[in-house]
Amino acid sequence: MIPVYLLTDYKHFIGSKWMASPYRSGLDQSLLAECFARHGMTVEYVPLADVFAGVKAWRGRIALYTSSEEFGDHYKKYIEDVVYGLEEAGAHVLPRAAFLRAHNNKVFMEILRDQLLGEELTGLRSRVFGTLEEVRTALDGNELPLPCVIKSSLGAMSRGVELARTPAEVLDKAGRLSRSPHRWYELRDFLRAKKIPGYRRESRHQNRIIIQPLVPGLDADWKVLVYGDQYYALKRGVRPGDFRASGSGSDYLAGRSSGIPENVLSFVEQLYDKLDVPHLSADVAFDGKRSYLLEFQALYFGTATHCWCEEYYAREQGSWTLRKKSMDQEEVFAWGVARYLDRHPEFVSPR
């Protein structure tokens, strides 16, 4: 049996599960251990706070972990510290720590997209900014596409997403999304500027943002969840007069009803292979000619798509075919890990 360590949070939860009971309690750990056992793996649950508390040698060990979406991102930063520490200790962290940093961090997700996938594959190249002043400099240099989509680094379900068609709209909407108010600090900085000749005031707009080209004319996009060789698809319609599909609640169609084109599935397959992760959530647009990767996550993503699907897509003799869903969320999670380790036998060789 292959030992696998699953790292739990301070509530002793792991993972994200649609309709978990109790609410937001993550994956069922007893069932999850049974599912891993069917694939020849033994599970040991380790609280994150205990990872470096003992004398366990982590080199060569396989560790999966959770993330957090709690207010302020404080606990997620702690998880990042532990997971990066495990990588430094030589553990096989699944997925690797860079994907944890990209979770709910769209700026780093864009950097990963560019570095791991590239514009030629994904169809889009975004700009990331740390202040409104940097956006203004890019506008002055005619470096930004118009029209464009402006996103806050944090946020989901289309929150913190704006469309800008003119330079004035870019500055207005980027200004609102990037505003980082702190009245006492701003007053102190204002007084410094009054007292010190040549002093440059600090930006009041330091919430990170992303600016990417608008893909015009879309009436829908697809969310695709990938677990090994199983692809679950959800079509999300765009409301009239809007440009966003994610979070719109408009015309959600799952599985067979999604009508996802085969070339979109093949596109997601390329992304999954290149990212080299056990699980993937990809938001994909298709303009009738090519596919575009809008966003992706490799852990702790919403699993409603899997629940709503009665079928999944799989490759069969080079073509895409529909199969009846037979796995619940714990089973498909373990399945994705098992298929990943099949591709990486070096992770299960004797240490």
C-alpha positions as CSV (number, residue, x, y, z in Angstrom):
1,M,0.0,0.0,0.0
2,I,1.2,3.5,-0.8
3,P,1.1,5.9,2.1
4,V,-0.5,9.2,1.4
5,Y,-0.8,12.1,3.9
6,L,-3.8,14.4,3.8
7,L,-3.3,17.7,5.6
8,T,-6.4,19.1,7.4
9,D,-7.1,22.7,8.6
10,Y,-7.7,24.0,12.1
11,K,-11.3,22.7,12.0
12,H,-9.9,19.2,10.9
13,F,-11.6,19.6,7.5
14,I,-10.1,19.0,4.0
15,G,-11.2,20.0,0.6
16,S,-14.3,21.5,-0.9
17,K,-17.5,19.6,-1.3
18,W,-20.9,20.8,-2.7
19,M,-23.6,20.1,-0.2
20,A,-21.3,18.9,2.5
21,S,-22.9,17.9,5.8
22,P,-22.4,19.8,8.0
23,Y,-22.2,22.9,5.8
24,R,-18.7,23.7,4.5
25,S,-17.1,20.7,6.3
26,G,-15.3,19.5,3.2
27,L,-14.9,15.9,2.1
28,D,-16.1,12.9,4.2
29,Q,-12.8,11.7,5.6
30,S,-13.9,8.1,6.4
31,L,-15.3,7.7,2.9
32,L,-12.3,9.3,1.4
33,A,-9.9,6.9,3.2
34,E,-12.0,4.0,1.8
35,C,-11.8,5.4,-1.7
36,F,-8.0,5.7,-1.5
37,A,-7.7,2.2,-0.2
38,R,-9.5,0.9,-3.3
39,H,-6.5,2.3,-5.3
40,G,-3.9,0.8,-3.1
41,M,-3.2,3.8,-0.8
42,T,-3.4,4.2,2.9
43,V,-4.4,7.6,4.3
44,E,-3.1,9.4,7.3
45,Y,-4.7,12.7,8.3
46,V,-2.3,15.2,9.7
47,P,-3.4,18.6,11.0
48,L,-1.5,21.5,9.3
49,A,-0.2,22.7,12.7
50,D,1.4,19.3,13.4
51,V,3.3,19.0,10.1
52,F,6.5,20.4,11.4
53,A,5.8,19.7,15.1
54,G,7.2,16.2,15.2
55,V,10.3,14.5,13.8
56,K,8.6,13.1,10.6
57,A,11.0,13.1,7.7
58,W,8.9,14.4,4.8
59,R,11.3,13.7,1.9
60,G,9.7,11.5,-0.7
61,R,6.3,11.4,1.0
62,I,3.1,12.2,-0.8
63,A,1.0,15.0,0.7
64,L,-2.3,16.5,-0.3
65,Y,-3.7,19.5,1.4
66,T,-6.6,21.9,1.7
67,S,-6.9,25.6,1.2
68,S,-9.0,28.3,2.8
69,E,-11.4,31.1,1.7
70,E,-11.9,32.6,5.1
71,F,-12.1,36.3,5.5
72,G,-8.8,38.2,5.2
73,D,-6.9,35.3,3.7
74,H,-5.0,35.0,6.9
75,Y,-5.2,31.3,7.4
76,K,-4.6,30.6,3.7
77,K,-1.3,32.4,4.0
78,Y,-0.4,30.1,6.9
79,I,-1.3,27.1,4.7
80,E,1.0,28.4,2.0
81,D,3.9,28.7,4.5
82,V,3.4,25.0,5.5
83,V,3.0,23.7,2.0
84,Y,6.0,25.6,0.6
85,G,7.9,24.3,3.6
86,L,7.0,20.8,2.7
87,E,8.3,21.3,-0.8
88,E,11.6,22.5,0.6
89,A,11.6,19.4,2.8
90,G,11.4,17.2,-0.3
91,A,7.8,16.1,-0.1
92,H,5.8,15.3,-3.2
93,V,3.1,18.0,-2.6
94,L,0.0,17.5,-4.8
95,P,-0.6,19.9,-6.4
96,R,2.6,21.7,-6.1
97,A,2.6,24.8,-3.9
98,A,2.5,27.3,-6.8
99,F,-1.1,26.2,-7.5
100,L,-2.1,26.9,-3.8
101,R,-0.7,30.4,-4.2
102,A,-2.9,30.7,-7.4
103,H,-6.0,29.7,-5.5
104,N,-8.2,32.8,-5.1
105,N,-5.3,34.9,-6.3
106,K,-6.0,35.8,-9.9
107,V,-2.8,37.8,-10.3
108,F,-0.6,34.8,-9.5
109,M,-3.0,32.6,-11.6
110,E,-2.3,34.8,-14.6
111,I,1.4,34.6,-14.0
112,L,1.2,30.8,-13.9
113,R,-1.0,30.8,-17.0
114,D,1.6,32.8,-18.9
115,Q,4.6,30.7,-17.6
116,L,3.1,27.2,-17.8
117,L,0.7,27.5,-20.8
118,G,1.5,30.6,-22.8
119,E,-0.6,32.8,-25.0
120,E,-0.5,30.5,-28.0
121,L,-2.3,27.8,-26.2
122,T,-4.7,29.8,-24.0
123,G,-5.6,32.5,-26.5
124,L,-5.3,35.3,-24.0
125,R,-2.5,37.3,-22.4
126,S,-3.3,39.5,-19.4
127,R,-1.5,42.3,-17.7
128,V,-1.3,42.4,-13.9
129,F,-0.9,45.5,-11.8
130,G,-0.2,46.3,-8.2
131,T,-1.4,49.9,-8.2
132,L,-3.6,52.3,-10.3
133,E,-0.5,54.3,-11.1
134,E,0.9,51.4,-13.0
135,V,-2.3,51.1,-15.0
136,R,-2.1,54.8,-15.9
137,T,1.5,54.3,-17.1
138,A,0.4,51.4,-19.3
139,L,-2.5,53.4,-20.7
140,D,-0.2,56.3,-21.5
141,G,2.0,53.9,-23.4
142,N,-1.0,52.4,-25.4
143,E,-0.1,49.0,-23.9
144,L,-3.7,48.0,-22.9
145,P,-6.3,46.4,-25.2
146,L,-9.6,48.1,-25.6
147,P,-12.3,46.9,-24.9
148,C,-10.9,45.0,-21.9
149,V,-12.0,43.1,-18.8
150,I,-10.8,44.3,-15.5
151,K,-10.7,41.9,-12.5
152,S,-9.9,42.2,-8.9
153,S,-7.3,39.6,-7.7
154,L,-9.8,38.3,-5.2
155,G,-13.3,37.3,-5.9
156,A,-15.4,34.6,-7.5
157,M,-18.8,34.2,-9.2
158,S,-18.1,37.3,-11.4
159,R,-17.7,39.6,-8.4
160,G,-15.0,42.2,-8.9
161,V,-15.2,42.0,-12.7
162,E,-15.8,45.0,-14.9
163,L,-15.9,45.8,-18.6
164,A,-14.1,49.0,-19.9
165,R,-14.3,50.3,-23.5
166,T,-12.4,53.6,-23.2
167,P,-9.2,54.8,-21.3
168,A,-11.5,56.9,-19.0
169,E,-13.5,53.8,-18.1
170,V,-10.3,51.8,-17.5
171,L,-9.1,54.4,-15.0
172,D,-12.5,54.8,-13.3
173,K,-13.2,51.0,-12.9
174,A,-9.6,50.1,-12.2
175,G,-9.6,52.9,-9.6
176,R,-12.6,51.5,-7.8
177,L,-11.4,47.9,-7.8
178,S,-7.9,48.8,-6.7
179,R,-8.8,51.2,-3.9
180,S,-7.1,50.3,-0.6
181,P,-8.4,52.9,1.9
182,H,-6.8,53.5,5.3
183,R,-7.7,57.0,6.5
184,W,-5.2,57.4,9.3
185,Y,-2.3,56.1,7.2
186,E,-3.4,58.4,4.3
187,L,-3.5,61.4,6.6
188,R,0.0,60.7,7.9
189,D,1.3,60.3,4.3
190,F,-0.4,63.5,3.3
191,L,1.3,65.4,6.1
192,R,4.7,63.9,5.1
193,A,4.2,65.3,1.6
194,K,3.5,68.7,3.1
195,K,6.6,68.7,5.3
196,I,9.2,66.9,3.0
197,P,10.2,68.6,-0.3
198,G,10.1,66.0,-3.1
199,Y,8.3,63.4,-1.1
200,R,6.2,61.1,-3.3
201,R,3.0,60.0,-1.7
202,E,2.2,56.3,-1.5
203,S,-0.6,54.9,-3.7
204,R,-4.1,54.7,-2.3
205,H,-4.9,52.1,-4.9
206,Q,-2.9,49.0,-4.0
207,N,-5.5,46.2,-4.4
208,R,-4.1,44.1,-7.2
209,I,-5.9,43.9,-10.5
210,I,-5.8,42.1,-13.9
211,I,-6.6,43.5,-17.3
212,Q,-7.2,41.2,-20.2
213,P,-8.7,41.5,-23.7
214,L,-12.4,41.0,-24.1
215,V,-13.5,38.0,-26.1
216,P,-16.4,39.5,-28.0
217,G,-19.7,38.0,-29.0
218,L,-19.9,35.2,-26.4
219,D,-23.3,33.9,-25.4
220,A,-21.9,31.3,-22.9
221,D,-18.8,29.7,-21.4
222,W,-18.1,26.3,-20.0
223,K,-16.8,25.2,-16.6
224,V,-15.0,21.9,-16.9
225,L,-13.9,19.8,-13.9
226,V,-11.2,17.2,-14.6
227,Y,-10.4,14.2,-12.4
228,G,-8.0,11.9,-14.2
229,D,-9.7,10.8,-17.4
230,Q,-13.2,12.1,-16.4
231,Y,-14.4,15.5,-17.7
232,Y,-17.5,17.1,-16.2
233,A,-19.0,20.0,-18.2
234,L,-21.3,22.9,-17.3
235,K,-22.5,25.5,-19.8
236,R,-23.2,28.9,-18.3
237,G,-25.2,31.4,-20.3
238,V,-24.5,35.1,-20.5
239,R,-27.5,37.3,-19.5
240,P,-28.7,39.9,-22.1
241,G,-26.7,43.1,-21.8
242,D,-24.0,41.5,-19.7
243,F,-20.6,40.0,-20.7
244,R,-20.1,37.6,-17.8
245,A,-21.3,33.9,-17.6
246,S,-19.7,32.8,-14.3
247,G,-22.0,33.5,-11.5
248,S,-24.8,34.8,-13.7
249,G,-27.2,32.0,-12.8
250,S,-28.4,32.1,-16.4
251,D,-29.1,28.9,-18.3
252,Y,-26.9,26.4,-16.5
253,L,-26.8,23.2,-18.5
254,A,-24.8,20.2,-17.2
255,G,-23.4,17.0,-18.7
256,R,-25.0,15.9,-21.9
257,S,-27.2,19.1,-22.0
258,S,-24.1,21.3,-21.9
259,G,-23.5,20.7,-25.6
260,I,-19.8,21.3,-25.1
261,P,-17.9,21.1,-28.4
262,E,-15.4,18.3,-28.7
263,N,-12.6,20.7,-29.5
264,V,-13.3,22.5,-26.2
265,L,-12.8,19.2,-24.4
266,S,-9.6,18.6,-26.3
267,F,-8.5,22.1,-25.4
268,V,-9.1,21.4,-21.7
269,E,-7.2,18.1,-22.1
270,Q,-4.2,19.9,-23.4
271,L,-4.4,22.3,-20.4
272,Y,-4.7,19.4,-17.9
273,D,-1.7,17.6,-19.4
274,K,0.5,20.7,-19.4
275,L,-0.4,21.8,-15.9
276,D,0.2,18.3,-14.6
277,V,-2.1,18.3,-11.6
278,P,-4.5,15.6,-10.1
279,H,-7.6,17.8,-10.5
280,L,-8.5,20.9,-12.5
281,S,-11.3,23.4,-12.8
282,A,-11.2,25.4,-16.1
283,D,-13.4,28.2,-17.2
284,V,-13.3,28.2,-21.0
285,A,-14.8,30.4,-23.7
286,F,-15.3,29.4,-27.4
287,D,-16.0,31.9,-30.2
288,G,-16.8,29.3,-32.8
289,K,-13.2,29.1,-34.0
290,R,-10.9,28.7,-31.0
291,S,-11.0,28.2,-27.3
292,Y,-9.8,30.6,-24.6
293,L,-8.8,29.8,-21.0
294,L,-10.5,32.5,-18.8
295,E,-9.5,31.1,-15.4
296,F,-8.4,27.9,-13.7
297,Q,-7.9,26.3,-10.3
298,A,-6.2,23.1,-9.3
299,L,-7.6,22.7,-5.8
300,Y,-10.4,23.7,-3.5
301,F,-12.7,24.7,-6.3
302,G,-16.4,24.4,-6.4
303,T,-17.8,21.0,-7.1
304,A,-21.4,21.8,-8.0
305,T,-20.7,21.0,-11.7
306,H,-19.8,17.4,-10.7
307,C,-23.0,17.1,-8.7
308,W,-25.2,18.5,-11.4
309,C,-23.8,16.3,-14.1
310,E,-25.4,12.9,-14.7
311,E,-22.7,12.0,-17.2
312,Y,-19.0,12.8,-17.8
313,Y,-16.9,12.9,-21.0
314,A,-13.9,10.6,-21.6
315,R,-11.6,9.7,-24.4
316,E,-12.3,6.4,-26.1
317,Q,-10.2,5.3,-29.0
318,G,-9.3,8.9,-29.8
319,S,-12.8,10.3,-29.6
320,W,-14.9,11.9,-26.9
321,T,-17.8,9.8,-25.5
322,L,-20.3,10.2,-22.7
323,R,-20.4,7.8,-19.8
324,K,-22.8,7.5,-16.9
325,K,-21.5,9.1,-13.7
326,S,-20.9,6.5,-11.1
327,M,-18.6,8.2,-8.5
328,D,-19.4,10.6,-5.7
329,Q,-17.1,13.5,-4.9
330,E,-14.8,11.5,-2.5
331,E,-14.5,8.7,-5.1
332,V,-13.7,11.0,-8.0
333,F,-11.2,13.0,-5.9
334,A,-9.3,9.7,-5.1
335,W,-9.6,8.7,-8.7
336,G,-7.9,11.8,-9.9
337,V,-5.0,11.3,-7.5
338,A,-4.7,7.6,-8.5
339,R,-4.6,8.5,-12.2
340,Y,-2.0,11.2,-11.4
341,L,0.3,8.8,-9.6
342,D,-0.1,6.4,-12.6
343,R,1.6,9.1,-14.6
344,H,4.2,9.7,-12.0
345,P,5.5,6.3,-10.8
346,E,8.6,8.0,-9.5
347,F,6.5,9.4,-6.6
348,V,5.7,6.0,-5.3
349,S,9.1,4.3,-5.6
350,P,10.9,3.4,-2.4
351,R,12.4,6.5,-0.7
